[in-house]
Amino acid sequence: MLVYLTKAYQFNAGHRLFDPRKDDAWNLQVFGKCSFAGGHGHNYRLEVSVRGEPHPESGLVVPGSVIDEAVQVAVMDRIDHRNLNDVLSNEYGPTPTTEVLILELWRAIAPKIPRPAQLHRLTVSETSKNSFDYFGPARG
């Protein structure tokens, strides 16, 4: 009897897709015009999906305010209207791609979802043509 709750958010951020360990020619070949100095920005859309069984008293998988607070801390306070090159760690790579962004968001949001519910999926849409999904680490 799993139910999936999805909430959507918007945030803005800039980045430059550029690996500082590589030369300009390599970066241009791999990242194209996204490697140009000065960077560029996106109006991102984030979807946060949580799964779980409805609570027997409230009927909720998790209160929506729990997800709102997790996104406020992980995204709005930390990333919104910032340069991703400055605010993301290098744990998933030196270039702040949306693939790296979604992994960092998972790491920040997942622990804030109270059990027995759990984070199921994140979707980050970078443009109307590009979106990225992450379903978390493999489950046993």
N, CA, C and O atoms as CSV, one atom per row, in Angstrom:
chain,resi,resn,atom,element,x,y,z
A,1,MET,N,N,0.819,-1.190,0.000
A,1,MET,CA,C,0.000,0.000,0.000
A,1,MET,C,C,0.866,1.258,0.000
A,1,MET,O,O,0.606,2.200,0.748
A,2,LEU,N,N,1.895,1.263,-0.844
A,2,LEU,CA,C,2.757,2.433,-0.926
A,2,LEU,C,C,2.074,3.544,-1.708
A,2,LEU,O,O,1.446,3.313,-2.741
A,3,VAL,N,N,2.215,4.740,-1.191
A,3,VAL,CA,C,1.727,5.939,-1.855
A,3,VAL,C,C,2.936,6.836,-2.105
A,3,VAL,O,O,3.847,6.913,-1.281
A,4,TYR,N,N,2.932,7.505,-3.243
A,4,TYR,CA,C,4.032,8.383,-3.624
A,4,TYR,C,C,3.527,9.828,-3.626
A,4,TYR,O,O,2.574,10.162,-4.330
A,5,LEU,N,N,4.167,10.661,-2.843
A,5,LEU,CA,C,3.848,12.087,-2.775
A,5,LEU,C,C,4.954,12.845,-3.496
A,5,LEU,O,O,6.133,12.663,-3.193
A,6,THR,N,N,4.579,13.690,-4.445
A,6,THR,CA,C,5.553,14.495,-5.173
A,6,THR,C,C,5.213,15.966,-5.009
A,6,THR,O,O,4.075,16.387,-5.217
A,7,LYS,N,N,6.227,16.740,-4.631
A,7,LYS,CA,C,6.088,18.195,-4.529
A,7,LYS,C,C,7.098,18.828,-5.482
A,7,LYS,O,O,8.194,18.305,-5.683
A,8,ALA,N,N,6.713,19.959,-6.064
A,8,ALA,CA,C,7.560,20.633,-7.042
A,8,ALA,C,C,7.978,22.009,-6.537
A,8,ALA,O,O,7.231,22.687,-5.831
A,9,TYR,N,N,9.190,22.402,-6.917
A,9,TYR,CA,C,9.774,23.669,-6.493
A,9,TYR,C,C,10.547,24.266,-7.665
A,9,TYR,O,O,10.908,23.557,-8.605
A,10,GLN,N,N,10.796,25.552,-7.606
A,10,GLN,CA,C,11.643,26.218,-8.588
A,10,GLN,C,C,12.744,26.968,-7.867
A,10,GLN,O,O,12.538,27.558,-6.806
A,11,PHE,N,N,13.929,26.927,-8.479
A,11,PHE,CA,C,15.042,27.720,-7.969
A,11,PHE,C,C,15.900,28.136,-9.150
A,11,PHE,O,O,15.789,27.581,-10.243
A,12,ASN,N,N,16.750,29.113,-8.916
A,12,ASN,CA,C,17.622,29.645,-9.959
A,12,ASN,C,C,19.062,29.527,-9.498
A,12,ASN,O,O,19.383,29.742,-8.329
A,13,ALA,N,N,19.910,29.184,-10.432
A,13,ALA,CA,C,21.339,29.100,-10.111
A,13,ALA,C,C,22.144,29.197,-11.401
A,13,ALA,O,O,21.647,28.913,-12.490
A,14,GLY,N,N,23.380,29.601,-11.248
A,14,GLY,CA,C,24.303,29.668,-12.373
A,14,GLY,C,C,25.421,28.666,-12.185
A,14,GLY,O,O,25.655,28.168,-11.084
A,15,HIS,N,N,26.107,28.380,-13.281
A,15,HIS,CA,C,27.292,27.527,-13.206
A,15,HIS,C,C,28.098,27.665,-14.489
A,15,HIS,O,O,27.622,28.166,-15.507
A,16,ARG,N,N,29.302,27.213,-14.399
A,16,ARG,CA,C,30.167,27.100,-15.563
A,16,ARG,C,C,30.628,25.658,-15.606
A,16,ARG,O,O,31.236,25.161,-14.659
A,17,LEU,N,N,30.335,24.990,-16.711
A,17,LEU,CA,C,30.781,23.616,-16.869
A,17,LEU,C,C,32.206,23.644,-17.393
A,17,LEU,O,O,32.463,23.881,-18.573
A,18,PHE,N,N,33.117,23.392,-16.469
A,18,PHE,CA,C,34.529,23.564,-16.763
A,18,PHE,C,C,35.326,22.761,-15.753
A,18,PHE,O,O,35.160,22.940,-14.547
A,19,ASP,N,N,36.172,21.894,-16.224
A,19,ASP,CA,C,37.055,21.143,-15.339
A,19,ASP,C,C,38.380,21.892,-15.275
A,19,ASP,O,O,39.100,21.944,-16.273
A,20,PRO,N,N,38.715,22.467,-14.140
A,20,PRO,CA,C,39.929,23.271,-14.046
A,20,PRO,C,C,41.210,22.465,-14.244
A,20,PRO,O,O,42.279,23.040,-14.450
A,21,ARG,N,N,41.109,21.139,-14.182
A,21,ARG,CA,C,42.288,20.299,-14.399
A,21,ARG,C,C,42.610,20.125,-15.886
A,21,ARG,O,O,43.677,19.632,-16.251
A,22,LYS,N,N,41.664,20.541,-16.733
A,22,LYS,CA,C,41.803,20.366,-18.183
A,22,LYS,C,C,41.967,21.721,-18.858
A,22,LYS,O,O,41.662,22.762,-18.274
A,23,ASP,N,N,42.452,21.693,-20.097
A,23,ASP,CA,C,42.643,22.954,-20.824
A,23,ASP,C,C,41.339,23.405,-21.481
A,23,ASP,O,O,40.348,22.675,-21.499
A,24,ASP,N,N,41.364,24.631,-22.022
A,24,ASP,CA,C,40.171,25.221,-22.629
A,24,ASP,C,C,39.650,24.387,-23.792
A,24,ASP,O,O,38.439,24.245,-23.958
A,25,ALA,N,N,40.552,23.835,-24.597
A,25,ALA,CA,C,40.125,23.045,-25.761
A,25,ALA,C,C,39.356,21.803,-25.324
A,25,ALA,O,O,38.331,21.468,-25.919
A,26,TRP,N,N,39.841,21.114,-24.285
A,26,TRP,CA,C,39.134,19.921,-23.781
A,26,TRP,C,C,37.762,20.308,-23.250
A,26,TRP,O,O,36.766,19.653,-23.558
A,27,ASN,N,N,37.711,21.368,-22.455
A,27,ASN,CA,C,36.442,21.814,-21.890
A,27,ASN,C,C,35.449,22.213,-22.978
A,27,ASN,O,O,34.263,21.900,-22.879
A,28,LEU,N,N,35.925,22.897,-24.009
A,28,LEU,CA,C,35.042,23.293,-25.101
A,28,LEU,C,C,34.509,22.068,-25.836
A,28,LEU,O,O,33.334,22.018,-26.200
A,29,GLN,N,N,35.375,21.080,-26.051
A,29,GLN,CA,C,34.950,19.865,-26.740
A,29,GLN,C,C,33.907,19.094,-25.922
A,29,GLN,O,O,32.938,18.585,-26.484
A,30,VAL,N,N,34.097,19.006,-24.609
A,30,VAL,CA,C,33.208,18.223,-23.753
A,30,VAL,C,C,31.932,18.994,-23.395
A,30,VAL,O,O,30.838,18.435,-23.468
A,31,PHE,N,N,32.057,20.249,-23.017
A,31,PHE,CA,C,30.934,21.012,-22.482
A,31,PHE,C,C,30.372,22.061,-23.441
A,31,PHE,O,O,29.355,22.687,-23.140
A,32,GLY,N,N,31.019,22.261,-24.592
A,32,GLY,CA,C,30.536,23.238,-25.560
A,32,GLY,C,C,30.504,24.642,-24.975
A,32,GLY,O,O,31.344,25.009,-24.154
A,33,LYS,N,N,29.517,25.420,-25.411
A,33,LYS,CA,C,29.443,26.816,-24.975
A,33,LYS,C,C,29.159,26.950,-23.483
A,33,LYS,O,O,29.305,28.038,-22.925
A,34,CYS,N,N,28.758,25.865,-22.829
A,34,CYS,CA,C,28.550,25.905,-21.377
A,34,CYS,C,C,29.872,26.060,-20.623
A,34,CYS,O,O,29.872,26.296,-19.415
A,35,SER,N,N,30.998,25.929,-21.332
A,35,SER,CA,C,32.308,26.087,-20.696
A,35,SER,C,C,32.836,27.512,-20.775
A,35,SER,O,O,33.891,27.802,-20.210
A,36,PHE,N,N,32.141,28.398,-21.451
A,36,PHE,CA,C,32.630,29.761,-21.613
A,36,PHE,C,C,32.774,30.457,-20.262
A,36,PHE,O,O,31.963,30.267,-19.356
A,37,ALA,N,N,33.819,31.260,-20.152
A,37,ALA,CA,C,34.065,32.031,-18.937
A,37,ALA,C,C,32.848,32.899,-18.625
A,37,ALA,O,O,32.191,33.416,-19.528
A,38,GLY,N,N,32.563,33.047,-17.360
A,38,GLY,CA,C,31.407,33.822,-16.931
A,38,GLY,C,C,30.200,32.960,-16.630
A,38,GLY,O,O,29.324,33.359,-15.862
A,39,GLY,N,N,30.146,31.781,-17.229
A,39,GLY,CA,C,29.073,30.849,-16.934
A,39,GLY,C,C,27.727,31.270,-17.502
A,39,GLY,O,O,27.638,32.165,-18.342
A,40,HIS,N,N,26.704,30.616,-17.034
A,40,HIS,CA,C,25.330,30.846,-17.479
A,40,HIS,C,C,24.397,30.366,-16.375
A,40,HIS,O,O,24.845,29.749,-15.409
A,41,GLY,N,N,23.120,30.641,-16.510
A,41,GLY,CA,C,22.189,30.266,-15.456
A,41,GLY,C,C,20.996,29.490,-15.967
A,41,GLY,O,O,20.745,29.415,-17.170
A,42,HIS,N,N,20.263,28.912,-15.026
A,42,HIS,CA,C,19.061,28.138,-15.333
A,42,HIS,C,C,17.972,28.472,-14.326
A,42,HIS,O,O,18.245,28.835,-13.182
A,43,ASN,N,N,16.750,28.340,-14.775
A,43,ASN,CA,C,15.577,28.345,-13.913
A,43,ASN,C,C,15.223,26.875,-13.721
A,43,ASN,O,O,14.526,26.282,-14.545
A,44,TYR,N,N,15.701,26.302,-12.642
A,44,TYR,CA,C,15.533,24.869,-12.394
A,44,TYR,C,C,14.157,24.563,-11.819
A,44,TYR,O,O,13.557,25.382,-11.123
A,45,ARG,N,N,13.677,23.373,-12.122
A,45,ARG,CA,C,12.478,22.824,-11.477
A,45,ARG,C,C,12.917,21.553,-10.766
A,45,ARG,O,O,13.556,20.684,-11.359
A,46,LEU,N,N,12.569,21.457,-9.504
A,46,LEU,CA,C,12.901,20.296,-8.682
A,46,LEU,C,C,11.614,19.593,-8.282
A,46,LEU,O,O,10.682,20.227,-7.788
A,47,GLU,N,N,11.563,18.288,-8.494
A,47,GLU,CA,C,10.463,17.472,-7.995
A,47,GLU,C,C,11.027,16.510,-6.960
A,47,GLU,O,O,12.016,15.818,-7.204
A,48,VAL,N,N,10.388,16.480,-5.814
A,48,VAL,CA,C,10.799,15.617,-4.708
A,48,VAL,C,C,9.669,14.618,-4.478
A,48,VAL,O,O,8.549,15.005,-4.144
A,49,SER,N,N,9.967,13.335,-4.659
A,49,SER,CA,C,8.968,12.277,-4.450
A,49,SER,C,C,9.351,11.450,-3.233
A,49,SER,O,O,10.476,10.966,-3.109
A,50,VAL,N,N,8.378,11.303,-2.338
A,50,VAL,CA,C,8.549,10.528,-1.113
A,50,VAL,C,C,7.563,9.368,-1.178
A,50,VAL,O,O,6.437,9.527,-1.648
A,51,ARG,N,N,7.992,8.202,-0.705
A,51,ARG,CA,C,7.081,7.060,-0.713
A,51,ARG,C,C,6.899,6.515,0.692
A,51,ARG,O,O,7.781,6.624,1.544
A,52,GLY,N,N,5.740,5.932,0.906
A,52,GLY,CA,C,5.460,5.318,2.191
A,52,GLY,C,C,4.006,4.928,2.286
A,52,GLY,O,O,3.215,5.193,1.381
A,53,GLU,N,N,3.667,4.306,3.373
A,53,GLU,CA,C,2.278,3.953,3.627
A,53,GLU,C,C,1.629,5.098,4.393
A,53,GLU,O,O,2.256,5.696,5.268
A,54,PRO,N,N,0.377,5.404,4.070
A,54,PRO,CA,C,-0.300,6.465,4.811
A,54,PRO,C,C,-0.370,6.133,6.296
A,54,PRO,O,O,-0.648,4.999,6.686
A,55,HIS,N,N,-0.113,7.140,7.108
A,55,HIS,CA,C,-0.173,6.971,8.558
A,55,HIS,C,C,-1.604,6.602,8.947
A,55,HIS,O,O,-2.547,7.191,8.418
A,56,PRO,N,N,-1.793,5.635,9.861
A,56,PRO,CA,C,-3.144,5.190,10.192
A,56,PRO,C,C,-4.030,6.273,10.807
A,56,PRO,O,O,-5.254,6.186,10.700
A,57,GLU,N,N,-3.455,7.279,11.440
A,57,GLU,CA,C,-4.266,8.345,12.034
A,57,GLU,C,C,-4.434,9.539,11.107
A,57,GLU,O,O,-5.543,10.048,10.945
A,58,SER,N,N,-3.336,9.990,10.494
A,58,SER,CA,C,-3.409,11.202,9.669
A,58,SER,C,C,-3.756,10.908,8.216
A,58,SER,O,O,-4.291,11.773,7.522
A,59,GLY,N,N,-3.457,9.702,7.748
A,59,GLY,CA,C,-3.656,9.378,6.341
A,59,GLY,C,C,-2.573,9.931,5.436
A,59,GLY,O,O,-2.666,9.808,4.214
A,60,LEU,N,N,-1.530,10.548,6.025
A,60,LEU,CA,C,-0.447,11.151,5.254
A,60,LEU,C,C,0.754,10.217,5.167
A,60,LEU,O,O,1.061,9.497,6.117
A,61,VAL,N,N,1.429,10.235,4.023
A,61,VAL,CA,C,2.721,9.562,3.909
A,61,VAL,C,C,3.725,10.305,4.775
A,61,VAL,O,O,4.480,9.704,5.539
A,62,VAL,N,N,3.716,11.618,4.638
A,62,VAL,CA,C,4.528,12.526,5.439
A,62,VAL,C,C,3.888,13.907,5.280
A,62,VAL,O,O,3.387,14.219,4.200
A,63,PRO,N,N,3.891,14.719,6.294
A,63,PRO,CA,C,3.350,16.067,6.112
A,63,PRO,C,C,4.136,16.830,5.041
A,63,PRO,O,O,5.366,16.779,5.013
A,64,GLY,N,N,3.428,17.527,4.173
A,64,GLY,CA,C,4.106,18.286,3.122
A,64,GLY,C,C,5.085,19.298,3.673
A,64,GLY,O,O,6.069,19.636,3.015
A,65,SER,N,N,4.826,19.786,4.872
A,65,SER,CA,C,5.723,20.769,5.486
A,65,SER,C,C,7.105,20.182,5.760
A,65,SER,O,O,8.089,20.921,5.798
A,66,VAL,N,N,7.195,18.872,5.952
A,66,VAL,CA,C,8.495,18.221,6.167
A,66,VAL,C,C,9.337,18.319,4.898
A,66,VAL,O,O,10.531,18.612,4.958
A,67,ILE,N,N,8.713,18.075,3.759
A,67,ILE,CA,C,9.430,18.181,2.485
A,67,ILE,C,C,9.787,19.646,2.221
A,67,ILE,O,O,10.899,19.954,1.793
A,68,ASP,N,N,8.837,20.540,2.480
A,68,ASP,CA,C,9.112,21.972,2.280
A,68,ASP,C,C,10.329,22.425,3.080
A,68,ASP,O,O,11.175,23.157,2.567
A,69,GLU,N,N,10.418,21.993,4.335
A,69,GLU,CA,C,11.542,22.393,5.184
A,69,GLU,C,C,12.857,21.803,4.671
A,69,GLU,O,O,13.884,22.482,4.671
A,70,ALA,N,N,12.828,20.553,4.239
A,70,ALA,CA,C,14.039,19.923,3.702
A,70,ALA,C,C,14.529,20.669,2.469
A,70,ALA,O,O,15.729,20.898,2.319
A,71,VAL,N,N,13.613,21.048,1.588
A,71,VAL,CA,C,13.987,21.784,0.377
A,71,VAL,C,C,14.452,23.193,0.725
A,71,VAL,O,O,15.374,23.713,0.098
A,72,GLN,N,N,13.830,23.808,1.708
A,72,GLN,CA,C,14.255,25.144,2.116
A,72,GLN,C,C,15.725,25.135,2.545
A,72,GLN,O,O,16.511,25.990,2.134
A,73,VAL,N,N,16.078,24.160,3.372
A,73,VAL,CA,C,17.448,24.083,3.888
A,73,VAL,C,C,18.436,23.642,2.806
A,73,VAL,O,O,19.501,24.239,2.654
A,74,ALA,N,N,18.080,22.596,2.057
A,74,ALA,CA,C,19.017,21.997,1.092
A,74,ALA,C,C,19.156,22.804,-0.192
A,74,ALA,O,O,20.217,22.799,-0.817
A,75,VAL,N,N,18.089,23.499,-0.591
A,75,VAL,CA,C,18.103,24.168,-1.891
A,75,VAL,C,C,17.996,25.687,-1.747
A,75,VAL,O,O,18.897,26.422,-2.152
A,76,MET,N,N,16.921,26.135,-1.184
A,76,MET,CA,C,16.666,27.579,-1.178
A,76,MET,C,C,17.713,28.351,-0.381
A,76,MET,O,O,18.220,29.366,-0.858
A,77,ASP,N,N,18.040,27.892,0.810
A,77,ASP,CA,C,19.020,28.598,1.640
A,77,ASP,C,C,20.444,28.451,1.114
A,77,ASP,O,O,21.275,29.337,1.313
A,78,ARG,N,N,20.728,27.345,0.451
A,78,ARG,CA,C,22.109,27.021,0.074
A,78,ARG,C,C,22.422,27.273,-1.395
A,78,ARG,O,O,23.543,27.660,-1.726
A,79,ILE,N,N,21.443,27.057,-2.292
A,79,ILE,CA,C,21.738,27.022,-3.720
A,79,ILE,C,C,21.018,28.100,-4.527
A,79,ILE,O,O,21.572,28.608,-5.502
A,80,ASP,N,N,19.801,28.454,-4.141
A,80,ASP,CA,C,19.006,29.387,-4.928
A,80,ASP,C,C,19.734,30.714,-5.119
A,80,ASP,O,O,20.221,31.312,-4.159
A,81,HIS,N,N,19.801,31.164,-6.366
A,81,HIS,CA,C,20.453,32.411,-6.763
A,81,HIS,C,C,21.945,32.425,-6.418
A,81,HIS,O,O,22.511,33.469,-6.094
A,82,ARG,N,N,22.557,31.267,-6.493
A,82,ARG,CA,C,24.001,31.161,-6.233
A,82,ARG,C,C,24.693,30.571,-7.451
A,82,ARG,O,O,24.050,30.119,-8.398
A,83,ASN,N,N,26.014,30.587,-7.404
A,83,ASN,CA,C,26.840,29.963,-8.427
A,83,ASN,C,C,27.177,28.552,-7.940
A,83,ASN,O,O,27.818,28.391,-6.902
A,84,LEU,N,N,26.750,27.540,-8.681
A,84,LEU,CA,C,26.981,26.156,-8.268
A,84,LEU,C,C,28.469,25.822,-8.173
A,84,LEU,O,O,28.861,24.948,-7.400
A,85,ASN,N,N,29.288,26.507,-8.946
A,85,ASN,CA,C,30.733,26.274,-8.854
A,85,ASN,C,C,31.254,26.614,-7.464
A,85,ASN,O,O,32.255,26.055,-7.016
A,86,ASP,N,N,30.573,27.531,-6.785
A,86,ASP,CA,C,31.013,27.970,-5.466
A,86,ASP,C,C,30.382,27.186,-4.324
A,86,ASP,O,O,30.981,27.088,-3.253
A,87,VAL,N,N,29.189,26.624,-4.519
A,87,VAL,CA,C,28.470,26.041,-3.385
A,87,VAL,C,C,28.418,24.515,-3.375
A,87,VAL,O,O,28.121,23.930,-2.333
A,88,LEU,N,N,28.694,23.855,-4.488
A,88,LEU,CA,C,28.679,22.392,-4.476
A,88,LEU,C,C,30.043,21.854,-4.068
A,88,LEU,O,O,31.074,22.475,-4.329
A,89,SER,N,N,30.033,20.708,-3.434
A,89,SER,CA,C,31.299,20.067,-3.072
A,89,SER,C,C,31.918,19.462,-4.331
A,89,SER,O,O,31.298,19.460,-5.394
A,90,ASN,N,N,33.111,18.961,-4.207
A,90,ASN,CA,C,33.746,18.253,-5.317
A,90,ASN,C,C,33.639,16.742,-5.150
A,90,ASN,O,O,34.312,15.989,-5.855
A,91,GLU,N,N,32.805,16.301,-4.231
A,91,GLU,CA,C,32.696,14.868,-3.938
A,91,GLU,C,C,32.300,14.045,-5.154
A,91,GLU,O,O,32.784,12.927,-5.335
A,92,TYR,N,N,31.420,14.594,-5.993
A,92,TYR,CA,C,30.939,13.848,-7.153
A,92,TYR,C,C,31.613,14.290,-8.442
A,92,TYR,O,O,31.210,13.864,-9.525
A,93,GLY,N,N,32.615,15.122,-8.349
A,93,GLY,CA,C,33.355,15.593,-9.509
A,93,GLY,C,C,33.558,17.094,-9.437
A,93,GLY,O,O,32.828,17.793,-8.734
A,94,PRO,N,N,34.555,17.591,-10.167
A,94,PRO,CA,C,34.902,19.005,-10.077
A,94,PRO,C,C,33.996,19.930,-10.879
A,94,PRO,O,O,34.065,21.149,-10.719
A,95,THR,N,N,33.149,19.373,-11.736
A,95,THR,CA,C,32.308,20.185,-12.602
A,95,THR,C,C,30.866,20.131,-12.106
A,95,THR,O,O,30.323,19.038,-11.943
A,96,PRO,N,N,30.232,21.273,-11.860
A,96,PRO,CA,C,28.885,21.288,-11.286
A,96,PRO,C,C,27.787,21.031,-12.322
A,96,PRO,O,O,26.946,21.892,-12.578
A,97,THR,N,N,27.810,19.850,-12.903
A,97,THR,CA,C,26.765,19.456,-13.836
A,97,THR,C,C,25.465,19.217,-13.065
A,97,THR,O,O,25.473,19.161,-11.836
A,98,THR,N,N,24.378,19.080,-13.771
A,98,THR,CA,C,23.115,18.787,-13.099
A,98,THR,C,C,23.132,17.376,-12.533
A,98,THR,O,O,22.434,17.095,-11.559
A,99,GLU,N,N,23.913,16.489,-13.123
A,99,GLU,CA,C,24.093,15.158,-12.559
A,99,GLU,C,C,24.729,15.237,-11.174
A,99,GLU,O,O,24.320,14.520,-10.260
A,100,VAL,N,N,25.709,16.090,-11.020
A,100,VAL,CA,C,26.360,16.293,-9.724
A,100,VAL,C,C,25.397,16.992,-8.764
A,100,VAL,O,O,25.316,16.632,-7.589
A,101,LEU,N,N,24.677,17.979,-9.261
A,101,LEU,CA,C,23.710,18.706,-8.433
A,101,LEU,C,C,22.671,17.765,-7.835
A,101,LEU,O,O,22.384,17.852,-6.641
A,102,ILE,N,N,22.106,16.872,-8.632
A,102,ILE,CA,C,21.043,16.005,-8.135
A,102,ILE,C,C,21.563,15.047,-7.063
A,102,ILE,O,O,20.839,14.716,-6.124
A,103,LEU,N,N,22.810,14.601,-7.199
A,103,LEU,CA,C,23.401,13.733,-6.168
A,103,LEU,C,C,23.575,14.486,-4.851
A,103,LEU,O,O,23.311,13.941,-3.779
A,104,GLU,N,N,24.014,15.724,-4.935
A,104,GLU,CA,C,24.174,16.525,-3.716
A,104,GLU,C,C,22.827,16.824,-3.069
A,104,GLU,O,O,22.709,16.821,-1.844
A,105,LEU,N,N,21.813,17.083,-3.893
A,105,LEU,CA,C,20.492,17.341,-3.331
A,105,LEU,C,C,19.948,16.099,-2.639
A,105,LEU,O,O,19.342,16.203,-1.572
A,106,TRP,N,N,20.153,14.937,-3.225
A,106,TRP,CA,C,19.701,13.687,-2.583
A,106,TRP,C,C,20.351,13.532,-1.216
A,106,TRP,O,O,19.686,13.246,-0.220
A,107,ARG,N,N,21.650,13.725,-1.191
A,107,ARG,CA,C,22.390,13.575,0.065
A,107,ARG,C,C,21.877,14.527,1.145
A,107,ARG,O,O,21.874,14.186,2.328
A,108,ALA,N,N,21.446,15.714,0.738
A,108,ALA,CA,C,20.961,16.705,1.706
A,108,ALA,C,C,19.509,16.468,2.117
A,108,ALA,O,O,19.150,16.721,3.267
A,109,ILE,N,N,18.680,15.994,1.211
A,109,ILE,CA,C,17.248,15.865,1.486
A,109,ILE,C,C,16.889,14.524,2.121
A,109,ILE,O,O,16.066,14.484,3.035
A,110,ALA,N,N,17.479,13.440,1.662
A,110,ALA,CA,C,17.089,12.090,2.116
A,110,ALA,C,C,17.072,11.937,3.636
A,110,ALA,O,O,16.108,11.380,4.163
A,111,PRO,N,N,18.083,12.399,4.365
A,111,PRO,CA,C,18.063,12.200,5.822
A,111,PRO,C,C,16.976,13.001,6.542
A,111,PRO,O,O,16.675,12.729,7.704
A,112,LYS,N,N,16.390,13.977,5.864
A,112,LYS,CA,C,15.378,14.822,6.490
A,112,LYS,C,C,13.963,14.252,6.349
A,112,LYS,O,O,13.008,14.827,6.871
A,113,ILE,N,N,13.829,13.130,5.650
A,113,ILE,CA,C,12.514,12.498,5.488
A,113,ILE,C,C,12.360,11.462,6.603
A,113,ILE,O,O,13.127,10.500,6.660
A,114,PRO,N,N,11.381,11.646,7.486
A,114,PRO,CA,C,11.252,10.748,8.638
A,114,PRO,C,C,10.736,9.362,8.243
A,114,PRO,O,O,9.835,9.222,7.416
A,115,ARG,N,N,11.332,8.361,8.854
A,115,ARG,CA,C,10.891,6.975,8.662
A,115,ARG,C,C,9.513,6.800,9.257
A,115,ARG,O,O,9.171,7.500,10.211
A,116,PRO,N,N,8.728,5.913,8.744
A,116,PRO,CA,C,9.068,4.894,7.755
A,116,PRO,C,C,9.013,5.383,6.318
A,116,PRO,O,O,9.371,4.624,5.416
A,117,ALA,N,N,8.578,6.628,6.055
A,117,ALA,CA,C,8.621,7.163,4.694
A,117,ALA,C,C,10.076,7.290,4.264
A,117,ALA,O,O,10.980,7.293,5.099
A,118,GLN,N,N,10.293,7.395,2.963
A,118,GLN,CA,C,11.656,7.609,2.479
A,118,GLN,C,C,11.621,8.344,1.156
A,118,GLN,O,O,10.645,8.288,0.409
A,119,LEU,N,N,12.716,9.035,0.890
A,119,LEU,CA,C,12.860,9.724,-0.381
A,119,LEU,C,C,12.891,8.670,-1.477
A,119,LEU,O,O,13.647,7.702,-1.389
A,120,HIS,N,N,12.082,8.851,-2.498
A,120,HIS,CA,C,11.988,7.874,-3.584
A,120,HIS,C,C,12.697,8.343,-4.846
A,120,HIS,O,O,13.443,7.585,-5.465
A,121,ARG,N,N,12.458,9.610,-5.227
A,121,ARG,CA,C,13.014,10.104,-6.489
A,121,ARG,C,C,13.179,11.609,-6.416
A,121,ARG,O,O,12.372,12.312,-5.809
A,122,LEU,N,N,14.230,12.085,-7.040
A,122,LEU,CA,C,14.399,13.505,-7.320
A,122,LEU,C,C,14.435,13.672,-8.827
A,122,LEU,O,O,15.031,12.864,-9.539
A,123,THR,N,N,13.798,14.718,-9.304
A,123,THR,CA,C,13.908,15.109,-10.707
A,123,THR,C,C,14.317,16.564,-10.735
A,123,THR,O,O,13.688,17.404,-10.091
A,124,VAL,N,N,15.367,16.866,-11.477
A,124,VAL,CA,C,15.785,18.247,-11.675
A,124,VAL,C,C,15.693,18.525,-13.171
A,124,VAL,O,O,16.359,17.882,-13.983
A,125,SER,N,N,14.855,19.496,-13.513
A,125,SER,CA,C,14.748,19.938,-14.908
A,125,SER,C,C,15.572,21.210,-15.048
A,125,SER,O,O,15.345,22.207,-14.362
A,126,GLU,N,N,16.525,21.140,-15.949
A,126,GLU,CA,C,17.451,22.240,-16.179
A,126,GLU,C,C,16.902,23.188,-17.249
A,126,GLU,O,O,17.031,24.408,-17.145
A,127,THR,N,N,16.295,22.606,-18.266
A,127,THR,CA,C,15.648,23.349,-19.353
A,127,THR,C,C,14.390,22.570,-19.735
A,127,THR,O,O,14.086,21.537,-19.138
A,128,SER,N,N,13.672,23.064,-20.721
A,128,SER,CA,C,12.494,22.328,-21.189
A,128,SER,C,C,12.890,21.049,-21.911
A,128,SER,O,O,12.041,20.190,-22.150
A,129,LYS,N,N,14.160,20.907,-22.261
A,129,LYS,CA,C,14.639,19.728,-22.991
A,129,LYS,C,C,15.465,18.770,-22.140
A,129,LYS,O,O,15.658,17.620,-22.534
A,130,ASN,N,N,15.958,19.214,-20.985
A,130,ASN,CA,C,16.854,18.389,-20.170
A,130,ASN,C,C,16.318,18.222,-18.763
A,130,ASN,O,O,16.109,19.204,-18.050
A,131,SER,N,N,16.095,16.979,-18.362
A,131,SER,CA,C,15.770,16.708,-16.967
A,131,SER,C,C,16.528,15.468,-16.520
A,131,SER,O,O,16.894,14.613,-17.326
A,132,PHE,N,N,16.750,15.395,-15.227
A,132,PHE,CA,C,17.575,14.350,-14.637
A,132,PHE,C,C,16.812,13.736,-13.472
A,132,PHE,O,O,16.237,14.450,-12.649
A,133,ASP,N,N,16.810,12.407,-13.408
A,133,ASP,CA,C,16.151,11.680,-12.322
A,133,ASP,C,C,17.199,10.916,-11.533
A,133,ASP,O,O,18.178,10.412,-12.084
A,134,TYR,N,N,16.967,10.843,-10.224
A,134,TYR,CA,C,17.809,10.003,-9.376
A,134,TYR,C,C,16.910,9.299,-8.370
A,134,TYR,O,O,16.086,9.926,-7.704
A,135,PHE,N,N,17.082,7.997,-8.274
A,135,PHE,CA,C,16.283,7.182,-7.381
A,135,PHE,C,C,17.069,6.708,-6.160
A,135,PHE,O,O,16.634,5.802,-5.449
A,136,GLY,N,N,18.210,7.315,-5.925
A,136,GLY,CA,C,18.987,6.991,-4.746
A,136,GLY,C,C,19.869,5.785,-4.949
A,136,GLY,O,O,19.872,5.166,-6.013
A,137,PRO,N,N,20.624,5.457,-3.904
A,137,PRO,CA,C,21.511,4.311,-3.986
A,137,PRO,C,C,20.707,3.032,-4.178
A,137,PRO,O,O,19.544,2.952,-3.781
A,138,ALA,N,N,21.332,2.043,-4.785
A,138,ALA,CA,C,20.669,0.752,-4.989
A,138,ALA,C,C,20.197,0.194,-3.669
A,138,ALA,O,O,20.910,0.238,-2.667
A,139,ARG,N,N,19.002,-0.326,-3.679
A,139,ARG,CA,C,18.428,-0.913,-2.465
A,139,ARG,C,C,18.572,-2.424,-2.523
A,139,ARG,O,O,18.413,-3.040,-3.577
A,140,GLY,N,N,18.873,-3.006,-1.377
A,140,GLY,CA,C,19.059,-4.455,-1.321
A,140,GLY,C,C,17.795,-5.225,-1.220
A,140,GLY,O,O,17.823,-6.454,-1.165
